[in-house]
Amino acid sequence: MANWWHSQVSFFTIGLIFLFGAVVSTCTGKTLARFRGVVDRNKEPREFWWTVAFYYLAAIFSFYCHLYGRPW
């Protein structure tokens, strides 16, 4: 299991999961936030967009690690 985490394919898979979550959240207007459950775009727009932005940034970082290797 430790070898899977260190492989380049794992970063691509994690990036796809984050990207899928960000796109679905953007389209539906609902997202899952840590310790808060479901956040609606109309009721709490600030929390919603911060969470979606985190999903997109995590996806970009994972794809970067997949393409160029880990920065650490």
Phi, psi and omega per residue, in radians:
M1 nan -0.589 3.141
A2 -1.157 -0.568 3.137
N3 -1.222 -0.522 3.128
W4 -1.154 -0.717 -3.114
W5 -1.130 -0.576 -3.089
H6 -1.538 -0.027 3.138
S7 -1.453 2.752 -3.134
Q8 -1.231 -0.488 -3.139
V9 -1.151 -0.562 -3.133
S10 -1.114 -0.674 3.113
F11 -1.153 -0.651 3.099
F12 -1.144 -0.744 3.134
T13 -1.124 -0.792 3.115
I14 -1.110 -0.687 3.094
G15 -1.089 -0.708 3.092
L16 -1.128 -0.690 3.129
I17 -1.116 -0.800 3.117
F18 -1.135 -0.715 3.131
L19 -1.132 -0.745 3.107
F20 -1.068 -0.784 3.113
G21 -1.088 -0.686 -3.138
A22 -1.191 -0.748 -3.128
V23 -1.179 -0.763 3.119
V24 -1.112 -0.730 3.116
S25 -1.107 -0.738 3.131
T26 -1.117 -0.716 -3.104
C27 -1.290 -0.663 -3.067
T28 -1.534 -0.425 -3.111
G29 1.453 0.203 3.085
K30 -2.337 2.478 3.132
T31 -2.497 2.850 3.083
L32 -1.701 2.133 3.112
A33 -1.896 2.644 3.126
R34 -1.122 2.305 3.085
F35 1.091 0.097 -3.092
R36 -2.101 -0.287 -3.079
G37 1.425 -2.474 -3.101
V38 -1.444 2.292 3.108
V39 -1.984 2.236 -3.131
D40 -1.656 2.433 -3.113
R41 -1.134 -0.610 -3.106
N42 -1.334 -0.581 -3.080
K43 -1.485 -0.705 -3.102
E44 -2.349 1.309 -3.041
P45 -1.132 -0.630 -3.107
R46 -1.135 -0.857 3.120
E47 -1.091 -0.691 -3.141
F48 -1.067 -0.890 -3.067
W49 -1.236 -0.538 3.040
W50 -1.136 -0.707 3.141
T51 -1.182 -0.770 3.127
V52 -1.139 -0.685 3.099
A53 -1.082 -0.671 3.087
F54 -1.095 -0.721 3.110
Y55 -1.050 -0.809 3.140
Y56 -1.125 -0.759 3.134
L57 -1.144 -0.665 3.092
A58 -1.133 -0.658 3.097
A59 -1.148 -0.771 3.132
I60 -1.097 -0.761 3.121
F61 -1.100 -0.711 3.134
S62 -1.148 -0.715 3.103
F63 -1.178 -0.625 3.069
Y64 -1.064 -0.801 3.125
C65 -1.117 -0.590 3.110
H66 -1.183 -0.761 -3.073
L67 -1.367 -0.721 -3.001
Y68 -1.974 0.003 -3.113
G69 1.571 2.881 -3.119
R70 -1.200 2.459 3.125
P71 -1.363 -0.116 3.131
W72 -1.870 nan nan
